[in-house]
Amino acid sequence: MFSHLPEPKLDPILSLSVAYRNDPRSEKVDLGIGVYKNSLGETPIMQAIGLAEHKVLDTQKTKSYVGLAGCEEFNQSMVSLVLGDSPVLDRVSAIQTPGASGALRMLGDLMKIAQPNTTVWLSNPSYVNHQPVMEAAGLKVKHYSYFCPVTKQVDTARMLEEISHAGKDDVVLLHGCCHNPTGADIDLETWQQLTQLAQDKGFTPFVDVAYQGFGDGIDEDAAGLRYMAERVEEMMITTSCSKNFGLYRERTGAAIVLGRSAKDALNARGKLLTMARATYTMPPDHGAALVKTILQDAELKNLWLQELTGMQKRLVSLREALCHEFRTVHNSANFDFIQSHKGMFTVLGFSQQQMSRLREEFGIYGVGDGRINIAGLTEGDISYVADAIYKVS
Protein backbone atom coordinates (compact mmCIF):
# COMPACT_ATOMS: atom_id res chain seq x y z
CA MET A 1 0.00 0.00 0.00
CA PHE A 2 2.71 2.49 0.93
CA SER A 3 5.66 1.47 -1.23
CA HIS A 4 4.74 3.81 -4.08
CA LEU A 5 4.57 6.90 -1.87
CA PRO A 6 7.26 9.51 -2.51
CA GLU A 7 9.90 10.34 0.06
CA PRO A 8 8.61 13.09 2.36
CA LYS A 9 9.95 16.61 2.09
CA LEU A 10 11.11 18.27 5.27
CA ASP A 11 8.92 21.08 6.56
CA PRO A 12 10.86 24.28 5.74
CA ILE A 13 10.25 25.82 9.16
CA LEU A 14 9.79 22.99 11.64
CA SER A 15 12.91 21.21 10.35
CA LEU A 16 14.95 24.29 11.31
CA SER A 17 14.19 23.73 14.97
CA VAL A 18 15.53 20.18 14.74
CA ALA A 19 18.69 21.40 13.02
CA TYR A 20 19.09 24.13 15.63
CA ARG A 21 18.78 21.69 18.52
CA ASN A 22 21.36 19.39 16.92
CA ASP A 23 23.82 22.23 16.29
CA PRO A 24 26.67 21.77 18.83
CA ARG A 25 27.81 25.42 18.67
CA SER A 26 27.28 27.47 21.81
CA GLU A 27 26.86 30.67 19.79
CA LYS A 28 23.67 30.05 17.85
CA VAL A 29 20.30 31.81 17.54
CA ASP A 30 16.94 30.31 16.50
CA LEU A 31 15.02 32.88 14.45
CA GLY A 32 13.07 30.28 12.49
CA ILE A 33 9.93 28.92 14.15
CA GLY A 34 7.40 31.60 15.13
CA VAL A 35 7.29 31.60 18.90
CA TYR A 36 7.78 34.48 21.33
CA LYS A 37 10.79 34.29 23.66
CA ASN A 38 11.53 36.50 26.65
CA SER A 39 14.86 38.06 27.62
CA LEU A 40 16.06 34.68 28.91
CA GLY A 41 15.31 32.98 25.62
CA GLU A 42 12.33 31.13 27.09
CA THR A 43 8.77 30.88 25.77
CA PRO A 44 6.97 31.59 29.05
CA ILE A 45 3.54 30.67 30.31
CA MET A 46 1.73 33.98 30.83
CA GLN A 47 0.76 34.75 34.43
CA ALA A 48 -2.87 35.17 33.41
CA ILE A 49 -2.81 31.70 31.85
CA GLY A 50 -1.31 30.18 35.00
CA LEU A 51 -3.97 31.76 37.19
CA ALA A 52 -6.71 30.71 34.79
CA GLU A 53 -5.44 27.13 34.91
CA HIS A 54 -5.75 27.08 38.69
CA LYS A 55 -9.27 28.47 38.40
CA VAL A 56 -10.27 25.90 35.78
CA LEU A 57 -8.82 23.02 37.79
CA ASP A 58 -10.66 24.21 40.91
CA THR A 59 -14.03 24.57 39.18
CA GLN A 60 -14.11 22.02 36.37
CA LYS A 61 -16.14 18.98 37.42
CA THR A 62 -16.07 16.82 34.31
CA LYS A 63 -14.06 15.85 31.26
CA SER A 64 -17.16 14.92 29.30
CA TYR A 65 -17.65 15.97 25.69
CA VAL A 66 -18.08 19.70 25.10
CA GLY A 67 -19.75 19.54 21.68
CA LEU A 68 -19.03 19.86 17.98
CA ALA A 69 -18.77 23.66 18.19
CA GLY A 70 -16.45 23.53 21.19
CA CYS A 71 -16.99 25.93 24.08
CA GLU A 72 -19.75 28.38 23.17
CA GLU A 73 -18.56 30.91 25.76
CA PHE A 74 -15.13 30.80 24.13
CA ASN A 75 -16.69 31.30 20.70
CA GLN A 76 -18.59 34.38 21.79
CA SER A 77 -15.56 35.73 23.63
CA MET A 78 -13.43 35.40 20.49
CA VAL A 79 -16.07 37.09 18.33
CA SER A 80 -16.09 39.99 20.78
CA LEU A 81 -12.29 40.14 20.88
CA VAL A 82 -12.02 40.29 17.10
CA LEU A 83 -15.11 42.34 16.18
CA GLY A 84 -15.66 44.39 19.35
CA ASP A 85 -19.18 45.77 19.65
CA SER A 86 -19.73 45.84 15.89
CA PRO A 87 -23.36 46.23 14.76
CA VAL A 88 -22.99 43.12 12.56
CA LEU A 89 -22.78 40.70 15.48
CA ASP A 90 -26.36 39.57 14.93
CA ARG A 91 -25.35 37.92 11.65
CA VAL A 92 -22.12 36.31 12.85
CA SER A 93 -21.54 32.69 13.84
CA ALA A 94 -18.42 30.97 15.14
CA ILE A 95 -17.03 27.57 16.03
CA GLN A 96 -13.96 26.60 18.02
CA THR A 97 -11.29 24.80 15.97
CA PRO A 98 -7.98 23.01 16.56
CA GLY A 99 -5.85 26.12 16.08
CA ALA A 100 -6.19 28.69 13.33
CA SER A 101 -4.94 26.15 10.79
CA GLY A 102 -7.94 24.02 11.70
CA ALA A 103 -10.13 27.06 11.11
CA LEU A 104 -8.49 27.67 7.73
CA ARG A 105 -9.24 24.12 6.64
CA MET A 106 -12.82 24.20 7.93
CA LEU A 107 -13.54 27.42 6.02
CA GLY A 108 -11.72 26.09 2.97
CA ASP A 109 -13.98 23.03 2.98
CA LEU A 110 -17.01 25.28 3.52
CA MET A 111 -16.10 27.33 0.45
CA LYS A 112 -15.68 24.18 -1.63
CA ILE A 113 -19.17 23.01 -0.70
CA ALA A 114 -20.92 26.38 -0.89
CA GLN A 115 -19.20 27.57 -4.08
CA PRO A 116 -17.15 24.79 -5.73
CA ASN A 117 -15.50 27.04 -8.33
CA THR A 118 -14.05 29.41 -5.73
CA THR A 119 -10.59 30.84 -6.35
CA VAL A 120 -8.73 32.02 -3.25
CA TRP A 121 -6.35 34.94 -3.74
CA LEU A 122 -3.31 34.94 -1.45
CA SER A 123 -0.71 37.63 -0.88
CA ASN A 124 2.73 37.02 -2.37
CA PRO A 125 4.32 35.99 -0.06
CA SER A 126 1.88 34.60 2.52
CA TYR A 127 1.78 32.30 5.55
CA VAL A 128 3.34 29.02 4.48
CA ASN A 129 0.18 27.05 5.35
CA HIS A 130 -2.30 29.16 3.38
CA GLN A 131 -1.76 27.65 -0.08
CA PRO A 132 -1.48 23.95 0.88
CA VAL A 133 -4.58 24.15 3.09
CA MET A 134 -6.68 25.81 0.40
CA GLU A 135 -5.45 23.41 -2.26
CA ALA A 136 -6.10 20.43 0.04
CA ALA A 137 -9.70 21.68 0.27
CA GLY A 138 -9.87 21.45 -3.53
CA LEU A 139 -9.81 25.20 -4.19
CA LYS A 140 -7.97 27.07 -6.90
CA VAL A 141 -5.30 29.51 -5.69
CA LYS A 142 -4.04 32.75 -7.24
CA HIS A 143 -1.60 35.29 -5.84
CA TYR A 144 -1.66 39.07 -5.69
CA SER A 145 1.43 41.22 -5.33
CA TYR A 146 2.01 42.44 -1.80
CA PHE A 147 5.62 43.02 -0.73
CA CYS A 148 8.08 45.21 -2.61
CA PRO A 149 11.55 43.61 -2.38
CA VAL A 150 13.20 47.00 -2.89
CA THR A 151 11.40 49.15 -0.32
CA LYS A 152 10.58 46.19 1.99
CA GLN A 153 7.09 47.71 2.35
CA VAL A 154 3.64 46.87 1.00
CA ASP A 155 3.32 47.63 -2.72
CA THR A 156 -0.14 49.08 -2.16
CA ALA A 157 -0.84 50.37 -5.66
CA ARG A 158 0.08 47.10 -7.35
CA MET A 159 -1.80 45.05 -4.75
CA LEU A 160 -5.00 47.04 -5.22
CA GLU A 161 -4.72 46.94 -9.00
CA GLU A 162 -4.36 43.16 -9.06
CA ILE A 163 -7.12 42.54 -6.50
CA SER A 164 -9.42 44.71 -8.61
CA HIS A 165 -9.54 41.77 -11.05
CA ALA A 166 -11.09 39.45 -8.44
CA GLY A 167 -14.75 38.68 -9.11
CA LYS A 168 -17.89 37.36 -7.44
CA ASP A 169 -16.64 33.75 -7.37
CA ASP A 170 -13.39 34.75 -5.70
CA VAL A 171 -12.22 35.00 -2.11
CA VAL A 172 -9.42 37.42 -1.19
CA LEU A 173 -7.44 36.34 1.87
CA LEU A 174 -5.94 39.19 3.89
CA HIS A 175 -3.75 39.23 7.00
CA GLY A 176 -5.52 41.11 9.79
CA CYS A 177 -2.25 42.47 11.21
CA CYS A 178 1.44 41.58 11.63
CA HIS A 179 1.73 40.08 8.15
CA ASN A 180 3.42 36.68 8.06
CA PRO A 181 6.14 36.46 6.79
CA THR A 182 6.99 40.07 5.93
CA GLY A 183 5.92 42.11 8.96
CA ALA A 184 4.73 44.82 6.54
CA ASP A 185 1.09 45.78 7.21
CA ILE A 186 -1.53 47.60 5.17
CA ASP A 187 -2.86 50.82 6.73
CA LEU A 188 -6.47 51.78 7.45
CA GLU A 189 -6.79 53.72 4.20
CA THR A 190 -5.87 50.56 2.29
CA TRP A 191 -8.44 48.57 4.29
CA GLN A 192 -10.99 51.15 3.21
CA GLN A 193 -9.97 50.82 -0.44
CA LEU A 194 -10.11 47.03 -0.23
CA THR A 195 -13.58 47.26 1.30
CA GLN A 196 -14.73 49.41 -1.59
CA LEU A 197 -13.26 46.90 -4.04
CA ALA A 198 -15.13 44.07 -2.32
CA GLN A 199 -18.37 46.03 -2.64
CA ASP A 200 -17.73 46.92 -6.29
CA LYS A 201 -16.34 43.60 -7.55
CA GLY A 202 -18.34 41.21 -5.39
CA PHE A 203 -15.49 39.09 -4.02
CA THR A 204 -15.65 37.77 -0.46
CA PRO A 205 -13.00 38.92 2.03
CA PHE A 206 -11.31 36.31 4.23
CA VAL A 207 -9.22 37.74 7.08
CA ASP A 208 -6.69 35.65 8.99
CA VAL A 209 -5.87 37.41 12.26
CA ALA A 210 -3.31 35.30 14.10
CA TYR A 211 -1.36 38.02 15.95
CA GLN A 212 -3.95 40.41 17.35
CA GLY A 213 -2.25 42.56 19.99
CA PHE A 214 1.30 42.05 18.70
CA GLY A 215 1.21 45.00 16.29
CA ASP A 216 -0.22 48.20 17.80
CA GLY A 217 -2.71 46.84 20.36
CA ILE A 218 -5.80 44.64 20.64
CA ASP A 219 -8.29 47.13 19.20
CA GLU A 220 -5.82 48.90 16.92
CA ASP A 221 -4.86 45.62 15.22
CA ALA A 222 -8.52 44.84 14.50
CA ALA A 223 -9.49 48.30 13.21
CA GLY A 224 -9.16 47.42 9.52
CA LEU A 225 -11.08 44.16 9.61
CA ARG A 226 -13.80 45.74 11.79
CA TYR A 227 -14.19 48.55 9.26
CA MET A 228 -14.52 45.96 6.50
CA ALA A 229 -16.91 43.69 8.44
CA GLU A 230 -19.36 46.55 8.95
CA ARG A 231 -19.53 47.28 5.21
CA VAL A 232 -19.51 43.96 3.35
CA GLU A 233 -22.31 41.44 3.02
CA GLU A 234 -20.25 38.34 3.69
CA MET A 235 -16.87 37.68 5.25
CA MET A 236 -14.81 34.90 6.82
CA ILE A 237 -12.34 35.24 9.69
CA THR A 238 -9.88 32.87 11.31
CA THR A 239 -8.28 33.70 14.63
CA SER A 240 -5.67 32.09 16.85
CA CYS A 241 -4.77 32.12 20.54
CA SER A 242 -1.30 30.67 20.00
CA LYS A 243 0.62 33.92 20.05
CA ASN A 244 -1.36 36.46 22.08
CA PHE A 245 -2.21 33.93 24.81
CA GLY A 246 0.98 31.90 24.41
CA LEU A 247 -1.07 28.72 23.89
CA TYR A 248 1.01 27.28 21.07
CA ARG A 249 0.63 23.60 21.95
CA GLU A 250 -3.03 23.82 23.03
CA ARG A 251 -4.22 24.38 19.43
CA THR A 252 -6.87 26.97 20.22
CA GLY A 253 -8.54 28.84 17.38
CA ALA A 254 -11.89 29.85 15.92
CA ALA A 255 -13.60 30.08 12.54
CA ILE A 256 -15.99 33.03 12.19
CA VAL A 257 -18.55 33.57 9.43
CA LEU A 258 -20.35 36.82 8.67
CA GLY A 259 -23.45 36.15 6.57
CA ARG A 260 -25.87 38.36 4.67
CA SER A 261 -28.41 37.46 7.36
CA ALA A 262 -28.50 35.68 10.70
CA LYS A 263 -30.07 32.70 8.90
CA ASP A 264 -27.20 32.50 6.41
CA ALA A 265 -24.65 32.63 9.23
CA LEU A 266 -26.44 29.83 11.09
CA ASN A 267 -26.63 27.73 7.92
CA ALA A 268 -22.88 28.15 7.45
CA ARG A 269 -22.30 27.17 11.06
CA GLY A 270 -24.44 24.07 10.61
CA LYS A 271 -22.37 22.96 7.62
CA LEU A 272 -19.14 23.65 9.56
CA LEU A 273 -20.38 21.40 12.38
CA THR A 274 -21.23 18.63 9.92
CA MET A 275 -17.73 18.82 8.49
CA ALA A 276 -16.17 18.96 11.96
CA ARG A 277 -18.03 15.78 12.85
CA ALA A 278 -16.42 14.02 9.88
CA THR A 279 -12.95 15.48 10.52
CA TYR A 280 -11.94 15.81 14.18
CA THR A 281 -15.43 15.69 15.76
CA MET A 282 -14.63 18.05 18.65
CA PRO A 283 -11.81 20.51 19.26
CA PRO A 284 -9.54 20.23 22.33
CA ASP A 285 -11.03 21.98 25.34
CA HIS A 286 -8.21 23.06 27.66
CA GLY A 287 -6.94 26.12 25.77
CA ALA A 288 -10.45 27.38 25.09
CA ALA A 289 -11.36 26.97 28.77
CA LEU A 290 -8.37 29.12 29.74
CA VAL A 291 -9.10 31.85 27.19
CA LYS A 292 -12.78 31.96 28.12
CA THR A 293 -11.88 32.18 31.81
CA ILE A 294 -9.54 35.11 31.17
CA LEU A 295 -11.85 37.05 28.88
CA GLN A 296 -14.83 36.69 31.25
CA ASP A 297 -12.91 37.73 34.37
CA ALA A 298 -12.16 41.46 34.54
CA GLU A 299 -9.09 41.05 36.76
CA LEU A 300 -7.57 38.25 34.69
CA LYS A 301 -8.32 40.06 31.44
CA ASN A 302 -6.61 43.20 32.70
CA LEU A 303 -3.54 41.18 33.72
CA TRP A 304 -3.49 39.45 30.32
CA LEU A 305 -3.71 42.77 28.47
CA GLN A 306 -0.85 44.16 30.57
CA GLU A 307 1.31 41.15 29.75
CA LEU A 308 0.38 41.28 26.06
CA THR A 309 1.19 44.99 25.91
CA GLY A 310 4.56 44.27 27.52
CA MET A 311 5.30 41.66 24.84
CA GLN A 312 4.24 44.04 22.06
CA LYS A 313 6.40 46.87 23.38
CA ARG A 314 9.36 44.54 23.76
CA LEU A 315 9.05 43.52 20.11
CA VAL A 316 9.18 47.20 19.17
CA SER A 317 12.26 47.72 21.35
CA LEU A 318 14.03 44.71 19.80
CA ARG A 319 13.45 46.15 16.33
CA GLU A 320 14.73 49.53 17.46
CA ALA A 321 17.82 48.01 19.09
CA LEU A 322 18.68 45.97 15.99
CA CYS A 323 18.39 48.99 13.71
CA HIS A 324 20.38 51.13 16.16
CA GLU A 325 23.16 48.51 16.04
CA PHE A 326 23.27 48.65 12.25
CA ARG A 327 23.39 52.44 12.22
CA THR A 328 25.89 53.07 15.02
CA VAL A 329 28.25 50.09 14.71
CA HIS A 330 28.08 49.42 10.97
CA ASN A 331 27.13 52.90 9.77
CA SER A 332 24.30 51.36 7.74
CA ALA A 333 20.71 52.50 7.30
CA ASN A 334 19.99 49.62 4.91
CA PHE A 335 18.02 47.76 7.53
CA ASP A 336 15.89 50.62 8.83
CA PHE A 337 12.86 48.90 7.31
CA ILE A 338 12.97 46.41 10.19
CA GLN A 339 11.83 49.16 12.55
CA SER A 340 8.74 49.92 10.46
CA HIS A 341 7.54 46.31 10.38
CA LYS A 342 5.11 44.97 12.98
CA GLY A 343 4.67 41.80 14.97
CA MET A 344 7.00 38.86 15.10
CA PHE A 345 8.46 38.65 11.61
CA THR A 346 10.58 40.51 9.11
CA VAL A 347 11.73 39.51 5.63
CA LEU A 348 15.35 40.57 5.14
CA GLY A 349 15.27 40.27 1.37
CA PHE A 350 18.10 37.72 1.52
CA SER A 351 18.53 34.89 -0.98
CA GLN A 352 18.54 31.21 -0.06
CA GLN A 353 22.34 31.32 -0.28
CA GLN A 354 22.58 34.24 2.13
CA MET A 355 20.25 32.53 4.60
CA SER A 356 22.40 29.40 4.31
CA ARG A 357 25.48 31.47 5.10
CA LEU A 358 23.79 32.89 8.21
CA ARG A 359 23.08 29.36 9.37
CA GLU A 360 26.35 27.68 8.40
CA GLU A 361 28.84 30.42 9.30
CA PHE A 362 27.10 32.07 12.25
CA GLY A 363 24.58 29.55 13.60
CA ILE A 364 21.68 31.93 12.96
CA TYR A 365 18.64 29.98 11.84
CA GLY A 366 16.09 31.76 9.67
CA VAL A 367 13.68 30.56 6.99
CA GLY A 368 15.08 30.15 3.49
CA ASP A 369 12.77 32.84 2.06
CA GLY A 370 14.56 35.44 4.21
CA ARG A 371 12.12 35.51 7.12
CA ILE A 372 13.49 35.97 10.61
CA ASN A 373 11.53 35.88 13.84
CA ILE A 374 12.25 39.08 15.77
CA ALA A 375 10.43 37.53 18.74
CA GLY A 376 13.12 34.85 18.87
CA LEU A 377 15.81 37.41 19.75
CA THR A 378 17.07 38.19 23.21
CA GLU A 379 18.63 41.54 24.03
CA GLY A 380 21.98 39.78 24.33
CA ASP A 381 21.70 38.50 20.73
CA ILE A 382 21.40 41.93 19.11
CA SER A 383 25.08 42.71 18.52
CA TYR A 384 25.96 39.23 17.26
CA VAL A 385 22.94 38.94 14.96
CA ALA A 386 23.39 42.45 13.52
CA ASP A 387 27.06 41.77 12.82
CA ALA A 388 26.25 38.48 11.07
CA ILE A 389 23.44 39.98 8.95
CA TYR A 390 25.68 42.90 7.97
CA LYS A 391 28.51 40.57 6.91
CA VAL A 392 26.19 38.42 4.81
CA SER A 393 24.41 41.36 3.16
C-alpha positions in Angstrom: 0.0 0.0 0.0 2.7 2.5 0.9 5.7 1.5 -1.2 4.7 3.8 -4.1 4.6 6.9 -1.9 7.3 9.5 -2.5 9.9 10.3 0.1 8.6 13.1 2.4 9.9 16.6 2.1 11.1 18.3 5.3 8.9 21.1 6.6 10.9 24.3 5.7 10.3 25.8 9.2 9.8 23.0 11.6 12.9 21.2 10.3 14.9 24.3 11.3 14.2 23.7 15.0 15.5 20.2 14.7 18.7 21.4 13.0 19.1 24.1 15.6 18.8 21.7 18.5 21.4 19.4 16.9 23.8 22.2 16.3 26.7 21.8 18.8 27.8 25.4 18.7 27.3 27.5 21.8 26.9 30.7 19.8 23.7 30.0 17.9 20.3 31.8 17.5 16.9 30.3 16.5 15.0 32.9 14.4 13.1 30.3 12.5 9.9 28.9 14.2 7.4 31.6 15.1 7.3 31.6 18.9 7.8 34.5 21.3 10.8 34.3 23.7 11.5 36.5 26.6 14.9 38.1 27.6 16.1 34.7 28.9 15.3 33.0 25.6 12.3 31.1 27.1 8.8 30.9 25.8 7.0 31.6 29.0 3.5 30.7 30.3 1.7 34.0 30.8 0.8 34.8 34.4 -2.9 35.2 33.4 -2.8 31.7 31.9 -1.3 30.2 35.0 -4.0 31.8 37.2 -6.7 30.7 34.8 -5.4 27.1 34.9 -5.8 27.1 38.7 -9.3 28.5 38.4 -10.3 25.9 35.8 -8.8 23.0 37.8 -10.7 24.2 40.9 -14.0 24.6 39.2 -14.1 22.0 36.4 -16.1 19.0 37.4 -16.1 16.8 34.3 -14.1 15.8 31.3 -17.2 14.9 29.3 -17.7 16.0 25.7 -18.1 19.7 25.1 -19.8 19.5 21.7 -19.0 19.9 18.0 -18.8 23.7 18.2 -16.5 23.5 21.2 -17.0 25.9 24.1 -19.8 28.4 23.2 -18.6 30.9 25.8 -15.1 30.8 24.1 -16.7 31.3 20.7 -18.6 34.4 21.8 -15.6 35.7 23.6 -13.4 35.4 20.5 -16.1 37.1 18.3 -16.1 40.0 20.8 -12.3 40.1 20.9 -12.0 40.3 17.1 -15.1 42.3 16.2 -15.7 44.4 19.3 -19.2 45.8 19.6 -19.7 45.8 15.9 -23.4 46.2 14.8 -23.0 43.1 12.6 -22.8 40.7 15.5 -26.4 39.6 14.9 -25.3 37.9 11.6 -22.1 36.3 12.8 -21.5 32.7 13.8 -18.4 31.0 15.1 -17.0 27.6 16.0 -14.0 26.6 18.0 -11.3 24.8 16.0 -8.0 23.0 16.6 -5.9 26.1 16.1 -6.2 28.7 13.3 -4.9 26.1 10.8 -7.9 24.0 11.7 -10.1 27.1 11.1 -8.5 27.7 7.7 -9.2 24.1 6.6 -12.8 24.2 7.9 -13.5 27.4 6.0 -11.7 26.1 3.0 -14.0 23.0 3.0 -17.0 25.3 3.5 -16.1 27.3 0.5 -15.7 24.2 -1.6 -19.2 23.0 -0.7 -20.9 26.4 -0.9 -19.2 27.6 -4.1 -17.2 24.8 -5.7 -15.5 27.0 -8.3 -14.0 29.4 -5.7 -10.6 30.8 -6.4 -8.7 32.0 -3.3 -6.4 34.9 -3.7 -3.3 34.9 -1.4 -0.7 37.6 -0.9 2.7 37.0 -2.4 4.3 36.0 -0.1 1.9 34.6 2.5 1.8 32.3 5.5 3.3 29.0 4.5 0.2 27.1 5.4 -2.3 29.2 3.4 -1.8 27.7 -0.1 -1.5 23.9 0.9 -4.6 24.2 3.1 -6.7 25.8 0.4 -5.4 23.4 -2.3 -6.1 20.4 0.0 -9.7 21.7 0.3 -9.9 21.5 -3.5 -9.8 25.2 -4.2 -8.0 27.1 -6.9 -5.3 29.5 -5.7 -4.0 32.7 -7.2 -1.6 35.3 -5.8 -1.7 39.1 -5.7 1.4 41.2 -5.3 2.0 42.4 -1.8 5.6 43.0 -0.7 8.1 45.2 -2.6 11.6 43.6 -2.4 13.2 47.0 -2.9 11.4 49.1 -0.3 10.6 46.2 2.0 7.1 47.7 2.4 3.6 46.9 1.0 3.3 47.6 -2.7 -0.1 49.1 -2.2 -0.8 50.4 -5.7 0.1 47.1 -7.3 -1.8 45.1 -4.8 -5.0 47.0 -5.2 -4.7 46.9 -9.0 -4.4 43.2 -9.1 -7.1 42.5 -6.5 -9.4 44.7 -8.6 -9.5 41.8 -11.1 -11.1 39.5 -8.4 -14.8 38.7 -9.1 -17.9 37.4 -7.4 -16.6 33.7 -7.4 -13.4 34.7 -5.7 -12.2 35.0 -2.1 -9.4 37.4 -1.2 -7.4 36.3 1.9 -5.9 39.2 3.9 -3.7 39.2 7.0 -5.5 41.1 9.8 -2.2 42.5 11.2 1.4 41.6 11.6 1.7 40.1 8.2 3.4 36.7 8.1 6.1 36.5 6.8 7.0 40.1 5.9 5.9 42.1 9.0 4.7 44.8 6.5 1.1 45.8 7.2 -1.5 47.6 5.2 -2.9 50.8 6.7 -6.5 51.8 7.4 -6.8 53.7 4.2 -5.9 50.6 2.3 -8.4 48.6 4.3 -11.0 51.2 3.2 -10.0 50.8 -0.4 -10.1 47.0 -0.2 -13.6 47.3 1.3 -14.7 49.4 -1.6 -13.3 46.9 -4.0 -15.1 44.1 -2.3 -18.4 46.0 -2.6 -17.7 46.9 -6.3 -16.3 43.6 -7.6 -18.3 41.2 -5.4 -15.5 39.1 -4.0 -15.6 37.8 -0.5 -13.0 38.9 2.0 -11.3 36.3 4.2 -9.2 37.7 7.1 -6.7 35.6 9.0 -5.9 37.4 12.3 -3.3 35.3 14.1 -1.4 38.0 15.9 -4.0 40.4 17.4 -2.3 42.6 20.0 1.3 42.0 18.7 1.2 45.0 16.3 -0.2 48.2 17.8 -2.7 46.8 20.4 -5.8 44.6 20.6 -8.3 47.1 19.2 -5.8 48.9 16.9 -4.9 45.6 15.2 -8.5 44.8 14.5 -9.5 48.3 13.2 -9.2 47.4 9.5 -11.1 44.2 9.6 -13.8 45.7 11.8 -14.2 48.5 9.3 -14.5 46.0 6.5 -16.9 43.7 8.4 -19.4 46.6 8.9 -19.5 47.3 5.2 -19.5 44.0 3.4 -22.3 41.4 3.0 -20.2 38.3 3.7 -16.9 37.7 5.3 -14.8 34.9 6.8 -12.3 35.2 9.7 -9.9 32.9 11.3 -8.3 33.7 14.6 -5.7 32.1 16.9 -4.8 32.1 20.5 -1.3 30.7 20.0 0.6 33.9 20.0 -1.4 36.5 22.1 -2.2 33.9 24.8 1.0 31.9 24.4 -1.1 28.7 23.9 1.0 27.3 21.1 0.6 23.6 22.0 -3.0 23.8 23.0 -4.2 24.4 19.4 -6.9 27.0 20.2 -8.5 28.8 17.4 -11.9 29.8 15.9 -13.6 30.1 12.5 -16.0 33.0 12.2 -18.5 33.6 9.4 -20.3 36.8 8.7 -23.4 36.1 6.6 -25.9 38.4 4.7 -28.4 37.5 7.4 -28.5 35.7 10.7 -30.1 32.7 8.9 -27.2 32.5 6.4 -24.7 32.6 9.2 -26.4 29.8 11.1 -26.6 27.7 7.9 -22.9 28.2 7.4 -22.3 27.2 11.1 -24.4 24.1 10.6 -22.4 23.0 7.6 -19.1 23.6 9.6 -20.4 21.4 12.4 -21.2 18.6 9.9 -17.7 18.8 8.5 -16.2 19.0 12.0 -18.0 15.8 12.8 -16.4 14.0 9.9 -12.9 15.5 10.5 -11.9 15.8 14.2 -15.4 15.7 15.8 -14.6 18.0 18.6 -11.8 20.5 19.3 -9.5 20.2 22.3 -11.0 22.0 25.3 -8.2 23.1 27.7 -6.9 26.1 25.8 -10.5 27.4 25.1 -11.4 27.0 28.8 -8.4 29.1 29.7 -9.1 31.8 27.2 -12.8 32.0 28.1 -11.9 32.2 31.8 -9.5 35.1 31.2 -11.9 37.1 28.9 -14.8 36.7 31.2 -12.9 37.7 34.4 -12.2 41.5 34.5 -9.1 41.0 36.8 -7.6 38.3 34.7 -8.3 40.1 31.4 -6.6 43.2 32.7 -3.5 41.2 33.7 -3.5 39.4 30.3 -3.7 42.8 28.5 -0.8 44.2 30.6 1.3 41.2 29.7 0.4 41.3 26.1 1.2 45.0 25.9 4.6 44.3 27.5 5.3 41.7 24.8 4.2 44.0 22.1 6.4 46.9 23.4 9.4 44.5 23.8 9.0 43.5 20.1 9.2 47.2 19.2 12.3 47.7 21.4 14.0 44.7 19.8 13.5 46.1 16.3 14.7 49.5 17.5 17.8 48.0 19.1 18.7 46.0 16.0 18.4 49.0 13.7 20.4 51.1 16.2 23.2 48.5 16.0 23.3 48.6 12.2 23.4 52.4 12.2 25.9 53.1 15.0 28.3 50.1 14.7 28.1 49.4 11.0 27.1 52.9 9.8 24.3 51.4 7.7 20.7 52.5 7.3 20.0 49.6 4.9 18.0 47.8 7.5 15.9 50.6 8.8 12.9 48.9 7.3 13.0 46.4 10.2 11.8 49.2 12.5 8.7 49.9 10.5 7.5 46.3 10.4 5.1 45.0 13.0 4.7 41.8 15.0 7.0 38.9 15.1 8.5 38.6 11.6 10.6 40.5 9.1 11.7 39.5 5.6 15.4 40.6 5.1 15.3 40.3 1.4 18.1 37.7 1.5 18.5 34.9 -1.0 18.5 31.2 -0.1 22.3 31.3 -0.3 22.6 34.2 2.1 20.3 32.5 4.6 22.4 29.4 4.3 25.5 31.5 5.1 23.8 32.9 8.2 23.1 29.4 9.4 26.4 27.7 8.4 28.8 30.4 9.3 27.1 32.1 12.3 24.6 29.6 13.6 21.7 31.9 13.0 18.6 30.0 11.8 16.1 31.8 9.7 13.7 30.6 7.0 15.1 30.1 3.5 12.8 32.8 2.1 14.6 35.4 4.2 12.1 35.5 7.1 13.5 36.0 10.6 11.5 35.9 13.8 12.2 39.1 15.8 10.4 37.5 18.7 13.1 34.9 18.9 15.8 37.4 19.8 17.1 38.2 23.2 18.6 41.5 24.0 22.0 39.8 24.3 21.7 38.5 20.7 21.4 41.9 19.1 25.1 42.7 18.5 26.0 39.2 17.3 22.9 38.9 15.0 23.4 42.4 13.5 27.1 41.8 12.8 26.3 38.5 11.1 23.4 40.0 9.0 25.7 42.9 8.0 28.5 40.6 6.9 26.2 38.4 4.8 24.4 41.4 3.2 
